[in-house]
Amino acid sequence: MQSSSDFSEGTRELQTAGMTVSEIALLEGNASSVAEPGVLESSPVPHQTVDGTGDTATRWRGWFAALRCVFPIYLATHLALLILTYSAALFSLGNFSTKSLPLTTLFTSWDRWDSSHFTYIASNGYTTAWRTAFFPLFPLLEHLLAFLTGNPFVAGLIISNVAGLLMLAVFYRLVLEDFDRAQAWNSVLYLAIFPTAFFFAAAYNESLFLLLTLLSFYYMRRGSWWLAGLFGLLASLTRSAGISLLLPFCYEYLRQHDFSLKKMRVDALACTGAAVGIGIIALYCYYRFHDLLAFSHAQVVWSRSMHGPWHGLIDAAVIILRRAVLSFDSIHNVIDLSASLFILALVILAFIGPWKFSGAYRVYGLYAVTIYLFSLIFPINGGVPLGAFSRYMLEVFPAFILLAAIGKKPQANLYYLMLSVPLLAFLLLQFLTGHWII
């Protein structure tokens, strides 16, 4: 085992070759040397641009190392999803039934709710204005991959699951570079077992959106502004929530340039990447349907309208109090409101308390607030005002970084695991059997 002084000397030598400290730690298994466990206020590792063939090879080794680290989580969760998918067939067969289901049921049982909209767009394009609520990048990729699979839905499953693995690797590397290995591992684990995390494996755009968002954030933190802007643009072509990257991007750019306008360069234009993506969608909507905001107006189809972010939370609480305890509306609102309030508590703790993000890490808290508020502004006018919001909470990734810091306390870790995993299994079974979990 090398001494800490030897490791420090090796670190300095490799940094001059273009590696960051966290990449060295990732490759040598010494990520704990980057930051003390549980400390969120240490200075960030200086991010450097890597040039040269040898350095590029090292960079790829770092990514492969991250993939190896997260793969056990990915494999374990997907085995659990497969077992639950297989077992869910019993709900269709009934007690002591002599019939059997086709093997394709293992795939088709995942074809629920929004997945049909994506496959329709992949096959037919935007034939009506209301479908523009589903942004184009995911169905476009489904359309392209369908040339190989012959089925856009199967293509969607492949895209989501591959993107899901890459997403976990990027999330791990992002957290590792700013915090420590234990927090990176738990951040990935806690995200992967959140009660609605099965949407990362469904033919939805959740995993693709979070992958692109995390890549934008990763390169933003490293000061690779054009790459960060490109991934921000792609994220906003995947979901309208991509616009939430705009404010944190501008803040981080100014922070890394000491909030001095004199230090700004032409790469400041990369900050507009997320807005450009939305602009492209708006121009298409105007060209196709003569309505720049067709994608926003389409929310009316789902009885959604713009309100203050508190509106849906209050409405859900009122419905819970007024409905019978075991009614459909009451139970669904308890699930949706609990998820929203749980993430809200973590967002608040990102700014106050012992686990808060401060200094160079404040951009995480800023993004958490931005994406959280954006997620709440279109509640449903009806019995389930927070419908699908438990899924939207997956996008507030800084909440899981903070949760991982809290989870270093054994009891907090135990409670999260014991509550989240059963809820994940239950909600997946609801989804697979066609019940309303969106």
N, C-alpha and C positions, 0 to 999 in steps of 0.2 A: 504494500500500500504506500503510495508516494506521500511525502510530507506536504503540509499546506504551503510551505515556502516553495517547494519544487513545483507544485501545481500552479502557484501564482506566477512563477517565472515562465513556465510553459504557456500559461495563458497570455502573458505579454508578448511572447514570441509569435504565437498563433494569431493574435490580434493584428500584428503588423502584416500578417499574410492575408488578412481580410475577414477573419472569423470573429464572431462575438463570443463573449464569455459563456453565454447560455448554450451556444452550439458546441463548445468544447465540453461543457458539463453534460450535455445530452449524449454526446458520443462516448464519454468516459464514465458515465454513470455517477457523476458528481454534481448533479444539479443542485443539491443542497448547499453547494459552495456559492451559488449565485445569490441567494438571499436566505436569511434565517427563517425557519418555518414560523408562520404566523405573523411575520412582520410585513405590513403593507405600506410602510412609509419610507422604506429605504430608497436610495437613489436608483433610478432605472439604469439598466445596462446600456452603454452607448451603442446605438444602432449604427451600423456601417454598411455602405454599399459594397458588394463583393464583385470584383472584376478578376478576370483571368481564368484559364481553364482549370487549373488545380483548385482554385477557390470555388469555382462552380461545382466541381465534383464533391468538394466538402459540403457545400450547401445541400446538394442532393442527398448525401449521406445523412445529413441532419433531418431531412424530411422523411427518409426511409426509417430512421430511428424513431421518429415521432409516430409513424404508422405502426411500427412494431409495438410501441408502448400502448397505443389505444386499441389495437386489434383484439386483445382478450376481452375488453369491454364490449366491443362491437360484436364479436362472435357469441359471447354469452347472452347478450340481449336478443340477438337474432335467433339463437336456438330457442330461447324462451318464447319468442313470437311465433316460431314455427310450431312448437308444441301446442301453444294455445290455438293456433289456426287449425291444426289437426283435430284437437279436442272439441273445438266449436262445432264440428260437423254433427256431434251428438244432438245439438239443439234442433237441427233440421231433421234428423232421423227419427227422433222420438224413442220412447222406451220399447225395447225388444222388437224393434222394426226389422223386417227381413230385407228391406231395400238397401241399396248402396248408392253412394254418390260418385260421380266421375272424379278422377284424380285432378282434373282442372279446377275443381272447387277450391283447392288450396290457393289458386290465383284469383279466381273470380270472386271469392268471398271478400277480397280486398277492393273490389270495384264498387265503391260506395260514394254517394254524394258528389263532391266536387270533382272527383277523378273523371266522371263522365263528361263534365264540361271541358276539361283539358283534352280528352281524347276526341271530342267532337271538333274542337278548334284545330287540333292536329290533323284531322281528316278533311275538314271542310273550310277552315279559315273562319274569319269573323263575318258570319252571315247576318247577324243582328247586332244592334248597338249595345244591348245589355250584356252581351258576352265579353265586351271589352273590360269588364270588371276583373276578368282573368287575364293577367298580363302575358305577353307573347313568348318570352324566352323559353319557358318550360314546354309548352305545346310545340314550339318550333323544334326543340331538340327531340321531342317525341316523334314528330313528323320525319325528321332525318333518320333517326334510329329505326323507325318502322320499316325502312327499306331493307333492313337486315332481319328484324324480328317478324315482320309481316303483320304486326298488331301494335298499334300505338299505345294501348294500355300496358302491354308487357314491356314495351320500350320505356314507359313512364316508371314502372317498377324498377327496372334496371338503373335508370338515371337517378332515381331517388336513393336507392341503396348504395350505389357507387359514390354519389355525392355525400351521402351520410357518413361513409367511412372517411372520406377526405376531409369533411367538415370537422370530425372529431380530431383528426390529426392536426389541422390548422389551429383549432381551439387549444389543444394541448401545447403546441409550440408557442402560441401567443402568450398563454398564461405562464409557461415556463420561463420565457424571456423576461417577464416583468416581476415574477414572484418566485416560486420554488416548485420543485418537482411534486411534492405531496399535494400542494394546492392545485397544480395542473391536473394531476390524476383525478382528484376528487371533483374538480370542476367538470371534467369530461363524464365521470361516472354519474354525477348528480343530474346533469343534463340528459344523459342517455336513459335514465330511469324515471324522469319526470312523468307524471300520469298520462300526459298526452304525447309522449315522445314516440309512440308507435307511428305517428304521422311522418316521421323521418323515413319509414320503410314503405309507406303507402305511395300511390301514384299522385301525390300532391307536390307542390313546389316548395314545401318547407325546408327540406334539407339543401336544395339547390340555393335558395335564398340565403340561408344562414351561412353556407359555404362561401358565397360571394361576399357577403357582409364581413365575415371574419377575415377573408383575404384582403379586403379593402382596409380593414382595421389593422391587420398585421403590417401591411406595407406603409400605412399611415404612420404607425409607431416607429417604423424604421426610417422614415423620411424619404421613401421611394414614392414620390407624390404622383407621378404619371401612372404607375401601376395601381396605386390606391384609387386614383380617379377612375381608371378603366374598370376595376372591379366594382366600384360604387355605381358606375353607369350600368353595368350588367345586373347588379342587384336591383336597381330601380326598374329595369326591364323585366324583372321577375315578379316583383311585388311593389305595390305603391308605397309600402313602408320603407322602401329603399331611400326615399327622400329624407328619412330621419338621419342619414349619414351626413347631410349637408352641414348642419350646425357644428357637430363634433369635429368634422374634418377641418372647417375654418378655424375653430378654436385650437386644434392641435397644430395646424400650420403656423398660426401666430405664436403659439407657445414655443415651438421649436425655433422660431425666429425672434425670440425675446420680445414679442409684441411690438416690434419696430417695423414701421412701414418701409423704412429705408433698406431693410434686409430682405424684403420680399423680391422674388424673382418671377420670371415668366411661368414657372411651374405652379404658381399660385392659382393659375387657371384650372388646374386639376381639381381644385375644390368644388368646381361646378359639375363634376361628373354625374353625381346622383340627380341633380336638377336636369341635366341634359337628357338623361334616360327618360324622365317624366315628360320632357319636352318632345321627344321623339314619339312617345305614345300619343300625346295631345295632337301633334301634327297629323299622325295617321288617322286619328279619330275625326279630325276635321276633313281630311281628304276622303275618308270612306263614308262618314255619316254626317258631315257638315256640323259637327259639334266638338269643339276643342276639349270639353270636359265630359265626353260621353262615358268615360270609365268611372267618373265620380257620380254622374247622374244615374248610372246603372244600379247603384245601391238601392234605389227605390224598389227594384224588383224583389229584393229581400226584405222589404219594409224597414230599411235602414235610412236614417237621416242624421245630418250633422248636429251634434250637441256638444256641450261642455263635457270634459272627461269624467266629471262626477255624476253625470246624468244617469248612465247605465248602472253604476254602482248603487245609487240611491234607489232606482226603480227595482233592481233585483232584490234589495233588502226589503222593500215594501211588499213585494209579491210574496217573499218567504214568510213574512209576518201575517199576511192575509189569507194565504192558501192553507189547506189541510197539510199536515206534516208529511204525509206519505202520498201527496199528489205529484203528478208529473212535473208541473211547473215548480213546485217547491224543491223537489230533489235536484232538478237540473240547475236551478238558480243557486242552490247551496254549493253544488260542484263548481259552477262557473265563478261565483262570487268568492269562494274560498281560494281558488287558484289566483284570481286577480288581486285579492287582498294579501295573499302570501307574497306574491312578487312585489306588490306595493310596499310591504314592510321591508323587503330587502333593498328596494330602491331608496327608501328613506334612510336605511342604515348605511347606504353608500356615502351619505353626507354627514351623518352624526354617529357618535358612538365609537367604540374601540376598533371596529373593522372598516371604518370609512376609507374611501379613496381620497388621497390628498396629494398635493404637489403635482408631480408629473403624471400621476394616475387619475387625476380628476376627470379626464376625458371619458373614462369608463362610466363614471357617474352621470356625466352630461348626456352620453348616448343612452344610458338606461332611462333617464327621465324623458328624453325626446321620443324614443320608440314606444315607451309605455303610454305616454299621453296620446301619441298618434293612434295607437291601437284602440283607444277607448272612445274616439270621437264619432264613431258610427254605430251606436247601439241599435238593437232591433226594437221597433215599436210593437210590443206584444208581450206575450207571457214569458219569454226568455230573452230579456234585453241584452244579456251578455253571451248569447249563443256564439260559439266558436272562439270566444275570448280566451278560454283555457288553452286553446291551441296557439293563439297569438302570443301567449306568455313565453313560449319557447324562444321567441325572437329577442327577448330581453336578456341576452347572454351574460352581461356583467353581473346580473343577479346571482348567477350560478358560481361566478368567481368569488363573490362575497360569501355565498352559502358554503363554499368549500373552506373558506377561512373559519367560519363558525363551526363547520363540521370537524375541525381538528379536535374539538371537545368530544370525547367518546359518546356522551349521552345525546348530543345534538345529532351526531352521525347515526346513532341507533334509531332515534325517532324518525329521522327523514327516511331511512331505508325501510323501516317497518311500516310506515304509512304510505310511502310513494309506490313501492312495488305492488302491493295488492290493488291499489287504485289503478295503476297502469294495466294490470291483468283484467280488472273488471271493465274498464273503459274500452279496452281492445275487444273483449268479447261482445260488448254492446255494439261496437262498430262492425264487427264481422257478421253479426246476426241482423244487421240492417236497422238497428235502433239509432236514434238521433244523437249522435256524438259528432259534431263537426268542428 
